[in-house]
Amino acid sequence: MTLTLKDNLSALREKAEQTVRQIPAVSEAASVQPVHELIHNLQVHQVELEMQNNELRQTEEDLELSRDMYFQLFHQAPVGYVTVDENGMIIQSNQTIANMLKSNISLLDRRPFINFVHKEDRDIFTSCLQMILKQPNRKNFEIRMCGSSNEIFHVALSGRIAMVPSMRGDRQRELLLILTDITDRKKVEEELKENRKRLSDIIEDIPAMICRFDPTGSISYVNNEYCAFYGRTENELLERNVFDLIPEERKQFVREQFSSLTPDCPVKTYEDQVLSGSGETKWLRWTNRAIFTKKSEVSVYQKIGYDITESIRIEHETREKEKLKGIIELAGAVCHEFSQPIHIISGFLDLIQMSPDAHHLYQKLNKIKEQIERMTGLTHRLNNITRYDTKAYGLNETIVDLQKSSERRLHERFMPGKSTIINCIQNDTMSGQLIDISRGGLSFWSKNKTRGKKIEINIHSAGTKFSIQKIPCIIIAEMDSSKSPYMNTGEMKRHRLKYGSLSSDQQDQIDHFIKKYTIQ
């Protein structure tokens, strides 16, 4: 408890009285009452003065100790202390601010504090002083300062008003400014800002859709790719619920994907069809992630989607090409095996028809020949399969549709009167423009009439010197030309030839020509 001055004096007087009582009494001869009282009072006063002197010495030592402690605390504080007057002149500063400014502390007194403020921030500092004087509660500012070495550093500045006695005896206002060096913090903030920008650029350049949302589905972040896919702006999507963008029939499935994420299994990937903002159905591969708190509660969900529509299409086309390749290889093998028997049967039928005793078999032989020619047409179609088309066969089965799978070039390669000549076919009696060619035979347009069933032809490639000479062929029945979009005209008629017996060299030349013809 702090004693008042009066209490201190009373206590001091009591101590002095006790001390005097312990002093031996004077002799009886001198014990005259007035003298005795006088001596007693003098002794008490002497002791009191000695005790006061001791108290003063102790107080002085305490003051010196407090002053030393204050000096150390003031000058070794981790922040800078500066006292300025209302005009901004430095009255007192500590060693910390001198170290910040790389200056001697004695050189700071009576200098304008604004001289140490960066030129671009001096207006800010002036406004800070005015605000502290007018609004003492508002005291946090950030400015740049420049020391004697012209090195710029950042400080956080705060201040308060203090009333101190002046030389005139009145009290004047002073401002106590507290400055904290935040240069390292500013560097870290700039690095973080740069890293965020770099990360943002990377995220925006990734060809993936990125979305973050809370457990209720409220979207907190979307990147440009996500916005472009749904055809909406960032602000529009941030106001939406992520499940509003999912078709009603798929919502339950998507919710189950996210609800299945656990701290032990926070990431899962799946593929799904999604309706884009333009109305197109796209295939996306989603990677879902749940971010959990320390209490294993979901704080945020993240999903990243890649458009794999083109990959799915290529994969489908690859499977179709593999199927087509297998069918073509099988069809080629069938045609190769059937061509010789059909050719032999056709030759024997011709010999039988030439026999004088076979006139009564003409009708039956013609029917057999029609079926052979039909089989020849089928092998031709097998040789000309270019795509994989199927048709229903029975209840739950499908078979290859030869008609659609082999329809090529017939309506594309040559249009009488419109197309230029691609390839030529000629012999002594006929010439024409090539429509289609395969390993089993060929089709062409010609205005010449044929005069025989067995002929030899030459194939010439227009614009090149490539040709195949003297290919033995047999004219076969052509399908109904009325089904052709070009039909027969008075000038051009469609012909169909089947190869006869070919040498291996001729077969190789035809294979080479077919490959070249297909590329064209």
C-alpha positions in Angstrom: 0.0 0.0 0.0 1.3 3.4 -0.9 1.5 5.7 2.1 0.8 9.4 1.9 3.5 12.0 2.9 1.9 12.5 6.3 1.8 8.8 7.1 5.5 8.5 6.1 6.4 11.4 8.4 4.4 9.9 11.3 6.0 6.5 10.8 9.4 8.1 10.6 8.7 10.0 13.9 7.7 6.8 15.6 10.9 5.1 14.5 12.9 8.0 15.8 11.1 7.9 19.2 11.9 4.2 19.5 15.6 4.8 18.7 15.9 7.6 21.3 14.3 5.4 24.0 17.1 2.9 23.6 19.8 5.7 24.3 20.9 5.6 28.0 19.4 8.4 30.2 21.5 11.4 31.3 22.7 11.8 34.9 20.3 12.9 37.6 22.3 16.0 38.2 21.5 17.3 34.8 18.0 16.0 34.7 16.3 19.2 34.7 12.9 18.8 33.1 13.2 21.4 30.4 16.7 20.5 29.5 15.8 16.9 29.4 12.9 17.5 27.0 15.1 19.7 24.8 17.8 17.0 24.6 15.3 14.4 23.8 13.8 16.4 21.0 17.2 17.1 19.6 18.1 13.4 19.7 14.8 12.5 18.0 15.3 15.1 15.4 18.9 13.9 14.8 17.8 10.4 14.3 14.9 11.5 12.1 17.3 13.4 9.9 19.6 10.4 9.6 16.7 8.1 8.7 15.4 10.6 6.2 18.9 10.8 4.7 19.0 7.0 4.4 15.6 7.0 2.8 16.7 9.6 0.3 19.8 7.6 -0.5 17.7 4.5 -1.1 15.2 6.4 -3.2 18.1 7.9 -5.3 19.5 4.4 -5.8 16.0 3.1 -6.8 15.6 6.0 -9.2 19.0 5.4 -10.8 18.1 1.7 -11.2 14.8 2.5 -12.7 16.4 5.1 -15.0 18.9 2.5 -16.2 16.2 -0.1 -16.7 14.1 2.5 -18.7 17.2 3.5 -20.7 17.8 -0.1 -21.7 14.2 -0.8 -22.4 13.8 2.4 -24.4 17.0 2.0 -26.5 17.0 -1.8 -26.9 13.3 -2.2 -27.7 12.6 -4.2 -30.9 10.6 -1.2 -32.2 11.6 2.4 -32.9 10.3 5.1 -30.5 10.3 8.7 -31.7 8.8 11.7 -29.9 8.0 14.7 -32.2 6.3 18.0 -31.6 3.2 19.1 -33.5 5.4 20.4 -36.3 7.0 17.0 -36.8 10.4 17.9 -35.3 12.2 15.1 -33.5 12.4 15.6 -29.7 13.7 12.2 -28.7 14.4 8.9 -30.3 15.8 5.5 -29.3 18.7 3.5 -30.6 16.4 1.2 -32.6 15.2 3.9 -34.9 18.8 5.1 -35.3 19.8 1.6 -36.4 16.9 1.5 -38.8 18.1 4.8 -40.3 21.8 3.8 -40.1 22.5 7.1 -38.3 24.0 8.3 -35.1 21.2 8.9 -32.5 22.7 12.3 -31.6 22.2 13.5 -35.2 18.4 12.8 -35.1 17.4 15.4 -32.5 15.7 18.6 -33.7 15.5 17.3 -37.2 12.3 17.1 -39.2 11.1 13.5 -39.1 9.7 13.9 -42.6 13.2 14.1 -44.0 13.6 10.4 -43.3 10.3 9.5 -45.0 10.4 8.3 -48.7 9.5 11.2 -51.0 6.5 9.3 -52.4 5.1 8.7 -49.0 5.6 12.1 -47.4 2.0 13.2 -48.1 0.8 10.0 -46.5 2.9 10.7 -43.4 1.6 14.3 -43.1 -1.9 13.0 -43.3 -1.0 10.4 -40.6 0.1 13.2 -38.2 -3.1 15.1 -38.8 -5.2 12.0 -38.2 -3.4 11.1 -35.0 -3.9 14.7 -33.7 -7.6 14.7 -34.6 -8.5 11.0 -34.1 -6.1 9.4 -31.6 -7.8 6.1 -31.9 -6.9 5.8 -35.6 -3.2 5.0 -35.4 -2.1 2.3 -37.8 -0.3 3.3 -41.0 2.3 1.9 -43.4 5.0 4.1 -45.0 8.4 3.7 -46.6 11.4 5.3 -45.0 14.9 6.0 -46.3 18.1 6.1 -44.2 21.4 7.7 -44.7 22.5 4.9 -47.0 19.4 5.6 -49.2 18.2 2.1 -48.5 14.4 2.0 -48.5 12.6 0.0 -45.9 8.9 -0.4 -44.8 7.6 0.5 -41.4 4.2 0.1 -39.6 3.6 3.4 -37.9 1.3 4.0 -34.9 1.1 7.0 -32.6 -0.6 8.6 -29.6 -0.7 12.0 -28.0 1.2 12.8 -24.7 0.9 16.0 -22.6 4.3 16.9 -21.1 5.5 19.9 -19.0 7.2 22.7 -21.0 9.9 25.2 -20.0 7.2 27.8 -19.6 5.6 25.9 -16.9 2.5 24.8 -18.9 1.9 21.5 -20.7 2.4 21.0 -24.4 1.3 18.2 -26.8 3.8 15.7 -28.1 3.4 12.8 -30.4 4.9 9.4 -29.5 5.5 7.5 -32.7 6.1 3.8 -32.7 7.7 2.3 -35.8 8.0 -1.4 -36.5 10.2 -2.6 -39.4 8.0 -4.7 -41.7 10.4 -4.9 -44.6 10.8 -8.7 -44.3 7.0 -9.1 -44.0 6.5 -7.0 -47.2 9.0 -9.1 -49.1 7.2 -12.2 -48.0 3.8 -10.7 -49.0 5.2 -9.7 -52.4 6.6 -13.2 -52.9 3.2 -14.7 -51.9 1.4 -12.3 -54.2 3.8 -13.3 -57.1 3.4 -17.0 -56.3 -0.4 -16.6 -56.2 -0.3 -14.9 -59.6 2.0 -17.5 -61.0 -0.2 -20.3 -59.6 -3.3 -18.5 -61.0 -1.6 -18.2 -64.5 -0.7 -21.9 -64.4 -4.2 -22.9 -63.3 -5.8 -20.7 -66.0 -3.5 -22.2 -68.7 -4.3 -25.8 -67.7 -6.8 -27.3 -70.2 -9.0 -28.5 -67.4 -12.1 -27.3 -65.6 -11.5 -26.5 -61.9 -14.3 -25.8 -59.4 -14.3 -25.6 -55.6 -17.4 -25.6 -53.4 -18.5 -26.2 -49.8 -20.4 -29.2 -48.6 -23.7 -27.4 -49.4 -22.7 -27.0 -53.0 -22.1 -23.3 -52.9 -19.3 -22.5 -55.4 -16.3 -20.6 -54.1 -13.9 -20.8 -57.1 -14.0 -21.5 -60.8 -11.4 -21.0 -63.5 -11.8 -19.7 -67.0 -12.0 -23.2 -68.6 -15.0 -24.0 -66.3 -16.7 -20.7 -67.2 -16.1 -21.3 -70.9 -17.6 -24.8 -70.8 -20.8 -23.7 -69.2 -21.0 -20.4 -71.1 -21.3 -18.3 -68.0 -19.2 -15.6 -66.3 -17.3 -16.2 -63.0 -19.7 -13.9 -61.1 -22.7 -15.8 -62.4 -21.2 -19.2 -61.4 -20.2 -18.0 -57.9 -23.8 -17.2 -57.2 -24.9 -20.7 -58.2 -25.0 -24.1 -56.5 -22.8 -26.7 -58.3 -25.6 -29.2 -58.4 -27.8 -26.8 -60.3 -25.5 -27.4 -63.3 -26.0 -31.1 -63.3 -29.1 -32.7 -65.0 -31.7 -34.0 -62.6 -31.2 -37.6 -63.5 -27.4 -37.4 -62.8 -27.5 -35.5 -59.5 -27.9 -38.5 -57.2 -25.0 -40.2 -58.9 -22.7 -37.2 -58.6 -23.7 -36.7 -54.9 -22.8 -40.3 -54.2 -19.4 -39.8 -55.8 -18.6 -36.9 -53.4 -20.2 -38.5 -50.3 -18.0 -41.6 -50.8 -14.8 -39.5 -50.2 -13.2 -40.1 -46.8 -10.0 -39.0 -45.0 -8.5 -42.4 -45.9 -9.6 -42.1 -49.6 -10.0 -38.4 -50.3 -9.6 -38.6 -54.1 -11.7 -40.5 -56.7 -11.9 -40.4 -60.5 -14.8 -41.2 -62.8 -16.1 -40.5 -66.3 -19.5 -39.0 -67.1 -21.5 -37.4 -69.8 -22.1 -33.7 -69.2 -24.3 -31.1 -71.0 -22.2 -28.0 -71.9 -23.5 -24.5 -72.0 -23.9 -24.7 -75.8 -26.1 -27.8 -75.5 -23.5 -30.3 -76.6 -23.1 -33.6 -74.8 -19.5 -34.0 -73.8 -17.5 -36.8 -72.1 -15.5 -35.5 -69.1 -13.1 -37.3 -66.8 -13.6 -35.9 -63.3 -11.1 -36.1 -60.4 -12.9 -35.3 -57.1 -11.1 -34.4 -54.0 -12.3 -33.7 -50.4 -10.3 -31.4 -48.1 -10.8 -32.3 -44.5 -10.3 -30.4 -41.2 -8.4 -31.7 -38.2 -11.8 -33.1 -36.9 -12.2 -35.1 -40.2 -15.0 -32.9 -41.4 -15.2 -31.8 -45.0 -14.2 -28.1 -45.4 -14.3 -27.9 -49.2 -14.7 -30.1 -52.2 -12.7 -29.7 -55.4 -13.3 -31.2 -58.8 -11.1 -31.1 -61.9 -12.6 -32.1 -65.3 -10.8 -33.0 -68.5 -12.7 -33.1 -71.8 -12.1 -36.6 -73.2 -14.8 -36.4 -75.9 -12.2 -36.5 -78.7 -10.4 -39.3 -77.0 -13.6 -41.3 -76.7 -14.3 -40.6 -80.4 -10.8 -41.7 -81.5 -11.1 -44.8 -79.3 -14.4 -45.6 -80.9 -13.1 -45.1 -84.4 -10.1 -47.2 -83.6 -12.3 -50.1 -82.5 -14.4 -49.6 -85.7 -11.3 -49.6 -87.8 -10.1 -52.8 -86.1 -13.4 -54.4 -86.8 -13.3 -53.1 -90.4 -9.8 -54.4 -90.8 -10.8 -57.9 -89.6 -13.9 -57.9 -91.9 -11.8 -56.7 -95.0 -9.2 -59.4 -94.3 -11.9 -62.0 -94.0 -13.7 -60.8 -97.1 -10.4 -60.8 -99.1 -9.7 -64.3 -98.0 -13.3 -65.4 -99.0 -13.1 -63.7 -102.4 -9.7 -65.2 -103.0 -10.9 -68.7 -102.2 -14.2 -68.3 -104.2 -12.8 -66.6 -107.3 -11.1 -69.7 -108.8 -14.1 -72.1 -108.3 -16.5 -69.5 -109.7 -14.2 -69.0 -112.6 -14.0 -72.7 -113.3 -17.7 -73.3 -112.9 -18.4 -70.3 -115.3 -16.0 -71.8 -117.9 -17.6 -75.2 -117.7 -21.1 -73.7 -118.1 -19.9 -71.9 -121.2 -18.6 -75.2 -122.6 -21.8 -77.0 -121.8 -23.9 -74.2 -123.5 -21.7 -74.5 -126.6 -22.5 -78.3 -126.8 -25.1 -79.1 -129.5 -26.9 -81.5 -127.1 -27.4 -79.0 -124.4 -30.2 -76.9 -126.0 -32.8 -78.5 -123.7 -30.7 -77.4 -120.6 -30.4 -73.7 -121.7 -33.0 -72.5 -119.2 -31.5 -74.3 -116.3 -28.0 -73.5 -117.3 -28.9 -69.8 -117.5 -30.4 -69.9 -114.0 -27.2 -71.4 -112.7 -25.2 -68.8 -114.6 -27.3 -66.0 -113.1 -26.6 -67.3 -109.6 -22.9 -67.6 -110.4 -23.0 -64.0 -111.7 -24.8 -63.1 -108.5 -22.0 -64.8 -106.5 -19.5 -62.9 -108.6 -21.3 -59.6 -107.7 -21.2 -60.6 -104.0 -17.5 -61.3 -104.1 -17.0 -57.9 -105.8 -18.9 -56.2 -102.9 -16.8 -58.1 -100.4 -13.7 -56.9 -102.2 -15.0 -53.3 -102.0 -15.9 -53.1 -98.3 -14.7 -49.7 -97.0 -16.7 -49.2 -93.8 -18.5 -51.1 -91.1 -22.3 -51.0 -91.5 -24.6 -53.6 -90.0 -28.3 -54.5 -90.2 -30.7 -56.4 -88.0 -30.8 -60.1 -88.3 -33.2 -61.9 -86.1 -34.3 -60.5 -82.7 -31.0 -59.6 -81.0 -28.4 -60.1 -83.7 -26.8 -58.0 -86.4 -24.9 -58.9 -89.6 -22.7 -56.9 -91.9 -24.7 -55.0 -94.5 -22.7 -55.7 -97.7 -24.8 -53.2 -99.7 -23.9 -50.2 -97.4 -20.5 -51.3 -96.4 -19.3 -51.6 -100.1 -20.9 -48.5 -101.5 -18.0 -46.3 -102.4 -16.7 -44.4 -105.4 -19.7 -45.4 -107.4 -21.4 -42.1 -106.7 -18.3 -40.2 -105.8 -15.5 -40.9 -108.3 -17.1 -40.0 -111.6 -20.1 -38.0 -112.6 -20.7 -38.0 -116.4 -20.4 -34.5 -117.8 -19.1 -33.1 -114.5 -16.0 -34.9 -113.3 -12.6 -34.9 -115.0 -11.1 -38.1 -116.2 -9.2 -39.8 -113.5 -8.2 -43.0 -115.2 -8.7 -44.5 -118.6 -9.5 -48.0 -119.7 -9.1 -49.0 -123.4 -8.7 -51.8 -125.9 -9.4 -52.3 -129.5 -13.1 -52.0 -129.2 -13.9 -49.8 -126.2 -12.5 -47.1 -123.9 -13.9 -45.3 -120.8 -13.4 -43.7 -117.4 -12.8 -45.8 -114.3 -15.5 -45.8 -111.6 -14.2 -48.4 -109.2 -11.5 -51.0 -109.0 -10.7 -53.9 -106.7 -8.7 -57.1 -106.7 -11.6 -58.9 -108.3 -12.6 -56.6 -111.1 -13.5 -53.0 -112.0 -16.4 -50.8 -113.2 -16.2 -48.0 -115.8 -18.3 -45.6 -117.8 -18.1 -46.0 -121.6 -20.0 -45.0 -124.7 -18.7 -47.9 -126.7 -20.6 -51.2 -127.2 -18.9 -54.4 -126.4 -18.5 -57.1 -129.0 -17.3 -60.0 -126.9 -17.4 -61.6 -123.5 -13.7 -62.1 -123.1 -11.4 -59.1 -123.7 -8.0 -57.7 -122.9 -7.8 -54.1 -121.5 -5.1 -51.6 -120.6 -5.4 -49.4 -117.6 -3.8 -45.9 -117.8 -3.4 -43.5 -114.9 -4.3 -40.0 -116.1 -1.4 -37.5 -115.9 1.3 -40.3 -115.2 3.1 -42.9 -117.2 1.8 -45.7 -115.1 -0.2 -48.4 -116.9 -1.1 -52.0 -116.8 -1.1 -53.8 -120.1 -3.2 -56.6 -121.5 -5.3 -57.6 -118.5 -7.6 -60.5 -119.4 -11.2 -59.7 -118.3 -14.7 -61.2 -118.7 -17.7 -59.0 -119.0 -20.3 -59.8 -116.3 -23.8 -58.7 -115.7 -24.0 -55.3 -114.1 -26.5 -54.4 -111.4 -29.6 -52.5 -112.4 -28.2 -49.1 -113.6 -31.5 -47.4 -112.8 -30.5 -47.5 -109.2 -27.5 -45.3 -110.0 -28.0 -41.6 -109.4 -26.4 -40.9 -112.7 -28.2 -43.7 -114.7 -27.4 -44.5 -118.3 -27.3 -41.8 -120.8 -27.2 -41.9 -124.6 -23.5 -41.2 -124.4 -22.3 -43.2 -121.4 -23.1 -46.7 -120.1 -21.8 -48.5 -117.1 -19.8 -51.7 -117.6 -18.5 -54.3 -115.2 -15.4 -56.5 -115.9 -14.1 -59.5 -113.9 -10.4 -60.4 -114.2 -9.5 -63.6 -115.9 -6.3 -65.5 -115.2 -3.7 -63.0 -114.0 0.0 -63.4 -113.7 1.6 -62.6 -110.3 3.2 -59.5 -111.8 -0.1 -58.3 -113.1 -1.7 -58.9 -109.7 1.0 -56.9 -108.0 0.5 -54.1 -110.4 -3.2 -54.0 -109.8 -2.7 -54.1 -106.0 -0.3 -51.1 -106.4 -2.7 -49.3 -108.6 -5.6 -49.9 -106.2 -3.6 -48.4 -103.3 -2.7 -45.4 -105.4 -6.3 -45.1 -106.6 -7.7 -45.3 -103.1 -5.4 -42.5 -101.9 -6.5 -40.3 -104.7 
